[in-house]
Amino acid sequence: MAHLDEFLGALHQGVWEVVVPRSAVTEPLGPEWQRSAINVPSPGTIASFRKGQYHVHETEQDYRVHMDRYDPEKNPFMHLVDDAPLVLMLYDTMDTLVISARDRKSVDYRERIADQNLTWKMRMLTGAGLLLVAVLLILFAIDYTVAFFSILLPSLVCGFGILLLAAGYRLHARREHARKDLVLGTLIILIGLLMFPLWPLFVVLLLVVFTLWFSASAWVSLRRAIREKSAVPQGIWLTMGMGAGSLALAILAFLYPWELLKVLISLLAIVTFLGAVLALLDGYGMRNAASLMEEARAQAP
């Protein structure tokens, strides 16, 4: 019987990531491995778990485990600064979307379920919607930044709260534990409503947080690249690039805060655009698969 923990020794010897085939792990993850709800997107990940500094991404074929420098439960600020700087999060998100979009081309769509027609239409509709959102974000970044923070963002926060509240009511109707969702949904809706009149205060708070985050991330990344050099797990050039990117964003936040907000909205637009491309490619592939399935049924005796 083999537990996942038995394969993690290399992480304490300078190895950045350990890849363990699922077939080699004969025992399920123990209760000490807690499911992680919020993670930087990673290609092929179907679930993510944490145990202290250990962070595992579960895929269909293997477990990919790395070790964060800081436990997010014990030191969330340093985890955000050191293990998850914004530059790295954006890089991984875009990389994941591009890889996923590329992989969609090679999927055997003949194995998809019988409701292909409905599915591909929904995917195409989702892609078109995301594409529209990306265009709107670009417009907001160019000339309507105030409207983004005073109207769109509070509306999105309220919408998310309503969805969470609805999910809580649905769970409550099935007599399942829903108190957390109901309370959190209500709280998020209240925050969204407060953001409408108090959006300038929210923007100031956001800029302060971003400035501290970027500055701390730049300091940590550049110091590590200079001191540790070849011992940096992610590679010295990527680490220096992340540090330089974080430093540039910190300077922008301090000297040109409004321009920084436009840059961040533009980055969000790029990520949304990549998501739209992924959905459209997926929908197009499903449409072709549906046509093949219909042809096969028509030719069947």
N, C-alpha and C positions, 0 to 999 in steps of 0.2 A: 504494500500500500504506500503510495507516494503522495505527499502533500505539496502544494505549490511552494510553501516556505522552504522546502528542502533544496530548491533550485536557485535561491536568491543570494547565495554567498558571494558570487562574483560582483554584486553591486557594491560590496564593501571593499573591493579591490580595484576600484577605478573604472569599472565597466559602467557605461551610461545606461544601457538597457539590456535586459535578459529576455530572450524569446523562448518560451517553453511550450512545446506542442501539447495540445489538449489531451492527446492520447497518453502522454507521459504522466499526467496528473490523474491519478485514479480516485482520489478523494475530493469531495466537493469543498468549496471554500468554507471555512469555519465562520462562526458568528462574529469573530473579531474583524472580519473583512466587511466594512460597511459600504453599501452602494453609494456612489458619488453622483449627486444629481446634476451638478454643474461642472462641465469640463471643457477644455479646449478641444474642438473637433479633431478627430483622428481617423484616418482612412480605415474602413472596415470594422470599426469598433461597434459592438452590439451592446456592451455593458461596461461600466467602469466601477472599480472598487478601490477603497483606501484602507490601509491599516497603518496608522502612524504616518511615517514618512514614505511608506511604500504606496505606490500608485500603479494599479494594474488595469490595462485595457484588454478586455476580452473580445476576441474575434472568433469567427467560425472555426479557424484552424489552430489558434494558439492563444497563449496568454503573453502579453507584452508588458513587462514590469520595469519601471524605473523608480528611482528613489529621490523624492523631493528633499531639498535642503531643510525645509521648514514644514512642520506638521500644520496643515491649515486650521485644525481645530485648536491647537495651542497657540499658534502665532499667525493669525490670518493676514495681518498687514505685511509681514516679511515674506510670507508665502506669495502674496500678490506681487510684491516688489521684485523678489528674487526668482521665484519659480514660474511666475506668469506675468511678465511685463507685457504691456499692450502690443508692442511691436511683435513679440513672439506669438501672441494670440492671433493677431491679424495674419501673420505669415502662415501659421498652422491652419487657420481657417481657410484661407485662399488655396493653400496646397491641397487640403482635403477635398475642397469643392472641385478643383481641377482634376485631381486623380479620380474622384468619383465620376465626374462627367466623362473622362476618358474610358474608364472601366465599363461604363454603361454600353459602349459600342460593342463589347464582346460578350454581353450576356446572352445566353440561349433563351430567347423569349418564348420558345415553344413549350417551356415548362411552366409558364405563367398560368394562373387560374382562369376559369372559363369566362369571367366577366371582364375580359380585356378591353372591350369597347368602352365600357363605362370608365374603367381605370385610366385609359390613355386620354380620354376627354378631360377627366378631372386633372390629370397631370398637366396637360396643355393649358387648361384654364388657370391652374396654379402658377405655371410659368409665366403666362401673360400677365397675371396679377402682380407677380413679383417684378416683372419687367416694368410695369407701370409705376410701381413703388420706387424702383431705382431711378426712373426718369424724374419722378416728383422730388426725390431726395437731391438729385443734381440741381433741379430748379431752386429748391430751398437753399442749397449751398451757394448758388450763384447770386440770388437776389431776394430770397424770402427767408433768410435765417431767423428773423424775429418770429415769423409765422410758425416756423418749425417748433420753436420752444414755447410759444404762447398758445398754440392751437393743436398742432399735430401730436407732439409728444405727450401732453396731458391727456389727449383723447386716447392715444395708444395705451397709456398707463391705466386709464379707466376701463378700456376694453379688456385688457388683460385681467384686471380685477373682476370684471363681470364674468369672464370665462371661468375663472377660478371659483367664483361664488356659485356659478351654475353647476360646476363639477361637484362642489361640496353638497349642494342640494340633491343632486342625483345620487350621490353616495348615501346621504341621509335618508332618502326615500327607500333605498335598499337596506336600510338599517346597518350600514357600515360606518366605520369611524370617519367622521367628516368634520369634526369641530375645528381642526387645524386649517382646513381649506376654507371653511366659512369665515373664520376670524381673519385669516390672511387676505382673503378676497375682499372683505369689507374694508380692511386697513388700506389695501392698495387703491381701492376706489376713492377713499377719503383723501389719500395722498394725491391722486390724480386731480380731484376736484380743487384741492388747495393749490395745485400747480398752475391752474388757470389765472388766478389773480396774483400769485406770488412768483411767477416765472422768472422775473429778474433776480430775485433772491436765490432761486434754484440754480440759475446760470452762474452766479458768483460762487456758490458752494461747489458747483461742478468744476469750475475752473481751479478753485483751490485744491480740490481733490486730485485733479489731473496734474497740476503742477507738482504737488508732493509726490505723486505716484511716478511721474516721468523722471523727476530729479533723482529720487531714490533708486529707481531701476537703472538709470544711467550710471550712477555712482557705483552700484554693486557690480554691474556687468563690466564696466571698464576697469575697475580695480581688480576684478578676478582675471580678466584677460591679461592685464599687465603683470600681476603677481604669479599666477599659476601657469600661464602660457600654454604649453602643450598638454598640461594636465586637465584643461577645461573639457568636460565631457562632450559638449555640443560642438567643440571646435573653436579655435581662437578667432577665426575670421567671422563666423556667425555671431559669436559672443560680442566681438567688437562692433559688428554691424548693428546688433540690437542695442548696445550701449550708445552708439552714435545716433541711432534713430530716436532713442528715448531722450537723449540730450537735446536733439533738435526740437522735439516736441515740447520739452520743458522750456527752452528758450522762447519758442513761439507762444507758449502759454503765458509767459511772463511779459514779453514785449508786445505781442500782437494777439491778445486773447480772442478777439472776434474772428481773426483769421484762423486760429486753431480750431474753433468750433466749425468753421466751414470745411476745414481739412477733415475733421472727424466725420462730419456728415457725408463728405465725398467718399471716404473710406467705407462707410456703411453702405453707400450706394453701390460701390464696387462689389462688396460681399453679396449684397442683394442681387446684383446683376449676375454674378456667378451662380447663385442659387437658382435664378430664373433660367439660365442656360442649362443647368443640370436637369431641372424639371422638364424643360422643353425637349431636351435630348431623350430623356426617359420616356416622355409621352410619345415622341416620334417612333422610338424603338418599339414601344408597346403597340402602337398603331400598325406597324409593319408585321408584328407578331400576330395581331388579331387577323390581319388579311391572310397570312399564311395558314392560320388555323381554319379560317373560313374556306380557303381553297382546298385544304386537306379534307374537310368534311364534305365539300361538294364532289370531290373525286372518289370518296369512299363508296364502296358498293352498297 
